[in-house]
């Protein structure tokens, strides 16, 4: 598995539009380019968000960058219009994996 961590510097007042465009593009990449999914996180710095994306391999990630259908191009353009800047912080190969998911109900782990 291959992981990429992105940094996004969002323009003031544009976070809702950025999140909507990010989700649209992330869904397209998941469906059309073989991504294993992604998460978007707030940081302690206003306007600074981090994205975490999982891929089966580095090659899948590289190929996703060539996804250029009109829907993906529109989503990328909308995202870009919300940003002051973005960059890849880390490209990571998984050494060990014990990330688990648990169901939550009523605020308690089941």
LINDA-V338511 format. One record per backbone hydrogen bond with DSSP energy under -1.0 kcal/mol. NH is the residue of the N-H (numbers start at 1). CO is the residue of the C=O. If there is no record, write none. Layout:
nh=NH co=CO
nh=NH co=CO
This chain:
nh=2 co=55
nh=3 co=92
nh=4 co=53
nh=5 co=90
nh=6 co=51
nh=7 co=87
nh=8 co=49
nh=9 co=85
nh=10 co=47
nh=11 co=82
nh=14 co=11
nh=18 co=14
nh=19 co=15
nh=20 co=16
nh=21 co=17
nh=22 co=18
nh=23 co=19
nh=24 co=20
nh=25 co=21
nh=26 co=22
nh=27 co=23
nh=28 co=24
nh=29 co=25
nh=30 co=26
nh=31 co=27
nh=32 co=28
nh=33 co=29
nh=35 co=29
nh=36 co=54
nh=39 co=52
nh=41 co=50
nh=43 co=48
nh=48 co=45
nh=49 co=8
nh=50 co=41
nh=51 co=6
nh=52 co=39
nh=53 co=4
nh=54 co=37
nh=55 co=2
nh=61 co=57
nh=62 co=58
nh=63 co=59
nh=64 co=60
nh=65 co=61
nh=66 co=63
nh=67 co=64
nh=73 co=69
nh=74 co=70
nh=75 co=71
nh=76 co=72
nh=77 co=73
nh=78 co=74
nh=79 co=75
nh=80 co=76
nh=81 co=77
nh=82 co=79
nh=83 co=80
nh=84 co=9
nh=85 co=9
nh=87 co=7
nh=89 co=5
nh=90 co=5
nh=92 co=3
nh=94 co=1
nh=105 co=108
nh=108 co=105
nh=110 co=103
